[in-house]
């Protein structure tokens, strides 16, 4: 009986010692010590570190079991973050349904400010320090860079032609029926006229009867 009492007392002291590391403030609870918190690891190296078993993995297509899951009680929408070290290492962020294979949109800075890739002080909505690449969705299927007005009307696209093969054209397409201009700094160098498709180099008004009208600076048109 004395042995059992000693065990109970030891357990109470152990629990009491662990409980003292957490402080309650109203409905909040926080860690009052100066160390770190680890989930899945006994040696956390940052204020909060979580560790998946083995090498982690890519986002699940069903119920999420990898990484960290942030979700609300009134919705199935969630944000899943994790790592995959099973092959070429990468980290991932996935906006998704927490109970089904449904993906949702992911907004970065929806209230304003810019997004930078490869730099810390972006000057535009998306500022990339380096090259970027655009792939088609599959095989030889083409991809486009599309431009829209604020009212949702598409006015231009740049990309591969409509032919789904490796020999398709590179297209610059305009949708509002106006001319296409090519400028160096702010000075127009060439224009393709919407009506008829005539080309003017050195002039914004190529002759109607000429498919190509070249005008040298300060000289008569050729």
VMD Tcl script that draws the C-alpha trace (Angstrom):
set ca {
  {0.00 0.00 0.00}
  {2.86 2.39 0.85}
  {4.48 1.54 -2.49}
  {1.26 2.37 -4.37}
  {0.91 5.67 -2.48}
  {4.47 6.61 -3.42}
  {3.76 5.92 -7.10}
  {0.59 8.06 -7.02}
  {2.44 10.93 -5.34}
  {5.25 10.71 -7.93}
  {2.73 10.83 -10.78}
  {0.98 13.85 -9.27}
  {4.27 15.71 -8.98}
  {5.12 14.83 -12.60}
  {1.75 16.04 -13.88}
  {2.00 19.17 -11.75}
  {5.47 19.89 -13.12}
  {4.25 19.53 -16.72}
  {1.15 21.67 -16.08}
  {3.28 24.51 -14.77}
  {4.75 24.97 -18.25}
  {1.37 26.26 -19.47}
  {-0.39 29.40 -18.29}
  {-4.10 30.13 -18.62}
  {-5.28 33.65 -19.39}
  {-9.05 33.81 -19.72}
  {-9.92 31.38 -22.52}
  {-6.32 31.38 -23.81}
  {-3.47 29.08 -22.92}
  {0.20 29.66 -23.66}
  {3.58 28.16 -22.93}
  {5.30 30.12 -20.21}
  {8.77 28.61 -20.57}
  {11.55 29.83 -22.87}
  {11.89 26.62 -24.86}
  {10.26 25.25 -28.00}
  {7.22 23.07 -28.66}
  {7.52 19.87 -30.67}
  {4.78 17.71 -32.19}
  {6.16 14.40 -33.40}
  {9.65 15.33 -32.23}
  {11.29 15.58 -28.81}
  {13.94 18.03 -30.02}
  {12.14 20.99 -31.66}
  {14.49 23.60 -33.10}
  {11.96 26.44 -33.55}
  {9.14 27.83 -31.40}
  {6.79 25.29 -33.01}
  {7.99 22.30 -35.01}
  {5.87 19.44 -36.33}
  {7.31 16.29 -37.85}
  {5.57 13.72 -40.04}
  {6.53 10.10 -39.84}
  {9.25 8.94 -42.27}
  {9.63 11.32 -45.24}
  {6.23 12.99 -45.24}
  {4.44 12.82 -48.58}
  {2.42 14.67 -51.19}
  {-1.09 15.98 -50.42}
  {-3.59 13.15 -50.10}
  {-6.38 12.98 -52.66}
  {-8.83 11.83 -49.97}
  {-8.83 12.67 -46.27}
  {-5.65 14.67 -45.51}
  {-3.15 12.78 -43.36}
  {0.07 14.62 -44.24}
  {1.49 17.85 -42.87}
  {-0.45 20.52 -40.99}
  {-4.18 21.09 -41.49}
  {-5.89 24.42 -40.74}
  {-9.69 24.30 -40.86}
  {-12.85 25.85 -39.43}
  {-15.61 24.11 -37.50}
  {-18.38 25.37 -39.79}
  {-16.90 24.36 -43.15}
  {-15.02 21.56 -44.86}
  {-12.64 24.08 -46.41}
  {-9.09 23.80 -45.11}
  {-5.46 24.69 -45.77}
  {-2.98 21.80 -45.86}
  {0.80 22.38 -45.65}
  {3.58 19.83 -45.71}
  {6.78 18.41 -47.18}
  {7.58 15.51 -49.50}
  {11.05 14.02 -49.20}
  {10.22 10.71 -50.88}
  {11.94 11.75 -54.13}
  {13.00 15.23 -55.17}
  {12.40 17.20 -52.00}
  {9.78 19.96 -52.10}
  {7.35 21.73 -49.78}
  {3.69 22.21 -50.67}
  {0.60 24.26 -49.85}
  {-2.84 22.98 -50.83}
  {-6.24 24.61 -50.36}
  {-8.74 21.76 -50.19}
  {-11.77 20.04 -48.69}
  {-10.82 18.28 -45.47}
  {-13.03 15.22 -46.09}
  {-13.08 14.78 -49.89}
  {-10.89 15.04 -53.00}
  {-11.91 18.64 -53.79}
  {-9.41 21.45 -54.31}
  {-10.18 25.14 -53.74}
  {-8.61 28.42 -54.83}
  {-5.69 29.83 -52.86}
  {-5.46 33.61 -52.43}
  {-2.18 35.36 -51.59}
  {-2.50 38.84 -50.06}
  {-6.23 39.13 -50.89}
  {-6.41 42.45 -49.02}
  {-3.58 44.06 -50.96}
  {0.24 44.37 -51.27}
  {2.51 42.48 -53.68}
  {3.94 38.97 -54.01}
  {7.64 38.40 -54.64}
  {9.40 35.25 -55.85}
  {13.14 35.33 -55.33}
  {13.13 38.77 -53.68}
  {11.84 40.47 -50.54}
  {10.64 43.84 -51.88}
  {8.28 43.19 -54.84}
  {7.28 46.28 -56.83}
  {4.25 44.84 -58.68}
  {1.40 42.43 -57.87}
  {3.71 39.62 -58.97}
  {7.44 40.35 -59.10}
  {9.77 37.52 -60.15}
  {13.54 37.74 -59.83}
  {14.63 35.29 -62.53}
  {12.97 33.37 -65.35}
  {9.50 31.88 -65.42}
  {8.02 29.07 -67.52}
  {4.53 28.26 -68.79}
  {3.66 24.68 -69.77}
  {0.58 23.36 -71.53}
  {-1.76 21.16 -69.49}
  {-0.69 17.95 -71.26}
  {1.30 16.63 -74.22}
  {1.36 19.16 -77.08}
  {-1.72 21.02 -75.80}
  {-1.07 24.73 -76.10}
  {-1.02 27.33 -73.31}
  {-1.78 31.06 -73.42}
  {-1.05 34.19 -71.44}
  {-4.37 36.07 -71.34}
  {-5.02 39.75 -70.61}
  {-8.37 41.06 -69.32}
  {-9.78 44.47 -68.54}
  {-11.07 45.23 -65.04}
  {-14.63 44.56 -66.24}
  {-13.71 40.97 -67.19}
  {-13.49 41.47 -70.97}
  {-10.55 39.64 -72.59}
  {-8.60 41.91 -74.95}
  {-5.42 39.94 -75.82}
  {-3.66 36.58 -75.66}
  {-0.08 35.53 -76.30}
  {0.86 31.90 -76.76}
  {0.96 28.80 -78.90}
  {-1.41 28.54 -81.84}
  {-4.62 26.54 -81.84}
  {-3.02 23.52 -83.51}
  {-2.29 20.93 -80.82}
  {1.04 19.74 -82.21}
  {4.72 20.55 -81.91}
  {4.71 22.59 -85.14}
  {1.96 25.03 -84.21}
  {2.45 28.78 -84.52}
  {3.21 31.42 -81.90}
  {0.24 33.77 -81.76}
  {-0.35 37.34 -80.60}
  {-4.11 37.88 -80.69}
  {-6.07 41.09 -80.13}
  {-9.82 41.00 -79.47}
  {-11.20 44.55 -79.44}
  {-10.66 45.36 -83.13}
  {-7.98 48.03 -82.64}
  {-4.47 48.30 -84.06}
  {-1.46 46.50 -82.59}
  {1.55 48.70 -81.83}
  {5.21 47.89 -81.14}
  {7.04 50.51 -79.09}
  {10.64 51.14 -78.04}
  {10.37 52.88 -74.68}
  {7.47 55.23 -75.47}
  {8.19 55.67 -79.19}
  {6.13 53.69 -81.68}
  {8.26 51.69 -84.11}
  {5.73 49.54 -85.96}
  {1.97 49.17 -86.25}
  {-0.36 46.49 -87.62}
  {-3.60 48.10 -88.69}
  {-6.74 46.27 -87.59}
  {-8.59 46.96 -90.84}
  {-6.84 45.07 -93.62}
  {-3.79 44.04 -91.59}
  {-1.36 46.42 -93.30}
  {1.98 47.00 -91.56}
  {3.57 50.38 -91.01}
  {7.20 50.75 -89.92}
  {8.06 54.30 -88.95}
  {4.48 55.40 -89.60}
  {1.21 54.81 -87.75}
  {-0.80 55.21 -90.97}
  {0.47 52.80 -93.62}
  {-0.89 53.24 -97.13}
  {-4.17 51.43 -97.66}
  {-2.84 50.03 -100.93}
  {0.41 48.73 -99.40}
  {0.72 45.61 -97.28}
  {4.03 47.01 -95.99}
  {4.79 50.72 -95.66}
  {8.28 51.67 -94.43}
  {9.10 55.31 -93.67}
  {12.64 56.32 -92.80}
  {13.09 59.10 -90.24}
  {13.12 62.51 -91.90}
  {12.83 61.05 -95.40}
  {10.14 60.33 -97.91}
  {8.29 57.01 -97.55}
  {9.65 54.12 -99.56}
}
mol new
graphics top color blue
foreach p $ca { graphics top sphere $p radius 0.5 }
foreach p [lrange $ca 0 end-1] q [lrange $ca 1 end] { graphics top cylinder $p $q radius 0.2 }
display resetview
